[in-house]
Amino acid sequence: MKAIIYTDGGSRGNPGEAGIGIAIEDEQGNIIKEISQYIGKQTNNVAEYKALSRGLEVALDMGVKDIVCYLDSELVVKQIKGEYKVKNEGLIPIYNMIMPLINKFEAFDIKHIRREYNKKADKLANDAMDNK
């Protein structure tokens, strides 16, 4: 099964009240799963990583084998691709959790998109913070 995943994490304050938003679509662009979850007090970057991690876990549980991930966090995308080193000690454990998840997919790609193309996941993350 192939899927497209849009993830976003945000915090109000840095660190601050944080939430994650995940929208999983099939190949035709139909939403097959949405997640909006409050994650407590976190930095924005931790929230971005947690959104990706949760999205990958859910996709694997759904039987997805081929996935393309879209994020508006250039930092996370470049770190996952190995273009930037993960230096922040708060991000290293989450990064180390995500890499084995990625290896469970037969095909994996991750791409940076501009924020205006990630509105669905952004709204889900904001809803989580609003409804904590």
N, C-alpha and C positions, 0 to 999 in steps of 0.2 A: 504494500500500500504506500502510495506517495502522499505527502502533505506539505503544505506551506504554513509556516508559523510566523506570526508577528508577536514580538514581546516588547514590553516596556516596563520599566521600574522608575519610580519617582519618590522623592521625599520632600516634605515641606520643612525646610531648614536642612542643614547639612552637617551633622545628622539631624533627623527629624522624623515626624510621623510618616511612615512609608507604605507604599502599596505596589502590587504588581498586576499587570494586565497581560493576558495571553489570548490570542485569537488563532485557532487552528482551522485551516481551510483544506478542502480536497483540491484536486488538480483543476477542477472547473471553477474554483473560487467560492464554493459554497462553505459557509461556516459550519464546521462539524463539532466545535467545542470552544467555549469561552470561559475564561477564568479571571476573576477579580478577587484579589486576596490582600487583606491588610497584613503587614509583616512586622509591625512594631516600629521602634525607633532605629533607623538605619541611615547610612549615607546613600546618596543617589547611586553611586557606582555599585554598592552592595545590592541595592534594589534591582538594578539592571541585570546583574549576574543571577540573582535569585529568580527573576522572571524567566531567564533563559533556562536555568536548571529545572525549574518546575515544568516549563513547557516541554523540555526534552523528556522528562520522566513520564508525563502524561501521554506524549506521542508514542513512546515505547509501549506503554500499557495498552494503547489503542491498536497496537500491531503495525505501526508505521515503520517502514524499512528504509525509505528514501525521503529525506527531508531537506528543505531549504528554509533557513531562518533569516528573517529580516528584523533588524534592530536599528534604532536611531542613535545608539551609543557607539560612536566611532572607536572609543577606547576599548570596549569589550570586543568588538569585531576584530580589531587589530591584534589584541592579546590572544584571542582564540586562534587566529590564523598564524600566530607566531611572529608577527611583524613588530610587536612591542613586547617587552618583558613585563611580567607581572611583578611589580616591586612592592606594592602596598600590602603590608602584612595582613590586613583585614580581608583582602581579596584572594590571597593565595589558597586558603582552604576551599573556597567555593570553586575557584578555577580547577583545583585538583579533584573536585567532585564531578565537575562537568566533563573533563577530558575522557574519563572512562565511559560516560554516557554516550558521548559522540562516537566512540569506537564500536558501540553496539548497533549502529545504523550501517546498512550496506552502502548507502550513499548519503553524504552530508555536505551541505554548503551553507555558508553564513555570509550575509551581505549587509553593508551599511546602507540605510535609506535616510532621506531627509525626514525630519519630524512630521511634515505635512502629509507624508505618505504612510504614517504609522498612527493615524488618528484613532482607529478602533482599539488598539492595545493601549494607547494613551488614555482614552476615555475609561477603559476598564481599570487601569491603575488609579486614575483620579477618583472613580467611583469607590474603590476600595478605601482610599484615604478619607473620602467624604462620609462613608458609612461605617467606619471603624467601630 
